[in-house]
Amino acid sequence: MQDLIKNFKNKLHSDGVVGMFSKTCDPALIEIMGYAGMDYVIIDLEHGPNAVQSVQNLIRGAQVAGVMPIVRVKESCASVMGEVLDIGAGGIQVPQITTREEAEAVMKRTKFSPVGERGVCRFVRAAQYSAKDRFEYFKDANQTVTVLQIEGQEGIAHIDEILSVAGIDVIFIGPYDLSQSLGVAGQIDHPLVEQKMLEIVNKCTEKGITVGTFVDTVENAKKWRALGVKYLSYSVDMGVFYEATASIVKQLNAK
């Protein structure tokens, strides 16, 4: 996993990375994303059917195919984030961050001392069930990726304070929740939404913090990449499968 994390971070800070949200319960689909060339997959516990207990094999599938496993949790819960990291997640993505205090809490709960206060157990999968040297494990575990989502006006209002927290790898802009917060639900291309997104991108760029966002068209992916977004999350596996299937049916039924 350490080589996977290192390679991911190197690409994240150079050319940028492309991944996909996943709601599947089948490790085979995660593997396919890796073989297809995705850099990472976001295994979604916030808006998907998976529970923490079912994520372990999805992480294994990601490692088999060399795709970085990021797990999006429902909230900044110390026990859940610790459990996800214990079973081998390469990173944590946390939704609805609105204040500096919330950002600091995530860092404390996902890092070992001296950076944070994550609960310690070396008899877990991430530590090779104690086969890995304990001190090497604690050091390596602090290299896992931390992604914080800014999705509403409160987060934007406190963005400068949030960006002052040390150790954040990616600030992720959630355009759909942001559009709802701004009163134009679902209109992710609305000028007001794009204006607020650009404000975040510019502030992060000034601080040297990588920015991510969700896109569901190739055109938007290219647009935001050109504007400096390096952690691009393209659509959701279920949506991609639907679109591919619908396209095939449409072509077969064409007269």
N, C-alpha and C positions, 0 to 999 in steps of 0.2 A: 504493500500500500504506500510506503514512503516514496518509492520511485514514481508511482502514479500521481501522488500529491505534488511532488517536485516538478514533474513534467507539466502537470496542469498549471501550476503557478507560473512557470516560465512562459508558457504559451499565453496565459491570461494577461501577463504584463507586456507581452510583445505584440503578437498579431491579434490576440483576442481568441475567445472560445465560443463554440456554438453547442447548445444542448437542447434538451426537451423535457417538459414536465411529463411525468408518468403516473398513471392511475392503475396500471395493471397489477395483477397479483401473480403474474407468470414470469419467472426469471428469463425465459426464452426471449421474450420481447425486449428485455433489458440487454441481453446479449446481442440481439440483432442491431440495436442502436449503436453498440460499439463496433460491430463488424461493418456497419454502414458508414462509420467515420465520425459519429458524434463524439465530442470531447467530454461531455458529462451528461448525466441524467439526474433530474430532480425527482426523487421518489417522494410522492406527495401524501403526507399524513393529514394535511389541512382539509383538502377537498377531494379525498379519494376513499376507497373502501378498505384500505390497508390499516392494520393495527401494528404497533411496534413489533409484536411477536412474529408477524409475517414478513418483516422487512429484511431479516437476516439473509434469506436465500436470494432476495433481489440484489442485495449488496454483493453476494458471492457471484451472481450472474454478471454483474458489472465488472468485477475484478477479472473474471475469466476472459472477457472481451476487451479489457483495457480501457473501459470508459469510467470516468470519475463518478463515484456515487455520492451525490449530495442529498440529504434528507431534509425536506421541509416539514417542520413540526407544526403543531396547531398553535402553540404559544411558547413563551419563554418559561418553561417549567423545568426546574433543575433535574428532577428525576427522569423525565422523558428524554431530555437532551443527553443526559449522562448515559442512559440506556442505549440510545441510538449510537452514540460514539463507542460504547463498550462493544457493540456487535459489529463494529468495523466501518461505520460511515466515514467517508473522506472529508465530509464537511456538513455543516448545519446551516439551514436557511430558516430565518425566523420572521414571521409576518407581523405587520402592524406595530412597528417601532415608532414611538412618538416623542420620546424624551431622551435626554442624555442618561438619566438614571436607568431607563429600560435597556439602553445599549450597554451600559456598564454591567448590568446584571447578567446579560447574555455572556459577556466576556468572562466574568467571574465563574459562571456556571459551566462553561465549556473548556476551560483551561485549568491545568494543574498549577500548583505553586511553582515559582514565585509570581506567575501571571494572574492566577485565579484561585478558585476554591472548589474545583470539581471534585466530586466524591471519588475516593481512591479504591480501586480493586484491580489487582493484576492477574486475577484468574478468569479473564474474559477473553473473548475472541480477538479483540483488538491487540491484546498482549500475547497472542498465541497460547492462551490458556496457561500462562506462567512460563512458557518455554523461552520467551524473550526476556532479556535482562531487564530488571525492573526500572533501573535508572535510564536506560536507553528508551524504554517504553514511555516513561513520563516525559522525557525530552521530545521524542518524536510525536507524541500525542498533542503537544502544544503547537504543532505545525498544521493541524487540521484547518480547513477553510471555514471562515465565518462570513455569512451573507446576511445582511440586515435589510429588511424591506421597509421602504417609505411609501405609504399608500394613501395618505390623507393630508388635509390642510394643517392638522396639528403637528404632524411630522415635519412638514415643510417649514412651519413657523419656528421649529427648534432645530433645523438642519445644521446650523453652525455649531451648536452645542453637541449634537450627535457626532458630527465629523471630528470633534476634538478628542473622542475616545480612542485610545490606542489599540491597534491590533485588528481593526476591521479590514477584511480583505475585499469585500464588495458591498456597495450600496445598491440595492435592487429597487427599481421604481415599478410599482404595480399599477399599470395604466388603467385597468378596469375599475379597481377600487378608487383610484384617484379621480377618475371621471365621475363616479358616483358622489364622492366627497365634494366635487365642484359643481354639482347640480346638473350634470350632463351625462347621466349614467349610460355606459356603453359606447359613448362617442369618443373613442380613444384618439381619433384624429382631429378632434375639436381644437381650434386655436388656443383656447384657454388651457386645455390639458397639455398641449405641446409646449406652451409657454412655461408652465410650471415644471414640466419635465426638463426642459432646457436649463432652467434655473438650477435644478439639482445637478445636472450634468456639469455645468460650468463651475459650481462650487466644489464639486468633487475633484474636478480636473485641477483646480487651483491648489487643493490639498494633497494631490497625488494619490487619490483613492479611486480605485476602479469602479466603474458604473455598470450596472446591468439593467435589463428590462425584458418584458415579455412582448413578443410580436406574433402575429398569426398570418402575416403575408410576407412573401419574399421582398416585396417592395419596401415595406416598413423595416424589415431587417437591414436592407442595404442603406436606407435613410439614416437609421440610428447608428449604424456602424460608422458611417461617414461623419456623424456628429460626435464620435468619440466613445460610443458604448462598446465595451469589450467582452461583456458577459451576456451574450444573447441567448434567450430562451425561446426557441421556436415552437409555438403551439403545444399541443398535448397529444400523447400517443393515440388516445381514443378518437380525437378529432381527425388526426391524420389518417387513421384507418377508415373512418367514416368517409372522408373526402375521396380516398383512393377507391373504396368500394362503390360509392355513388357514381364516380366517374366511369368506372368499368360498366356498371349497369346502364348508364346513359348511352355509352358508346354501343353496347350490345343491342339496345332497343332502338337505336337510330335507324330510320328508314330512308 
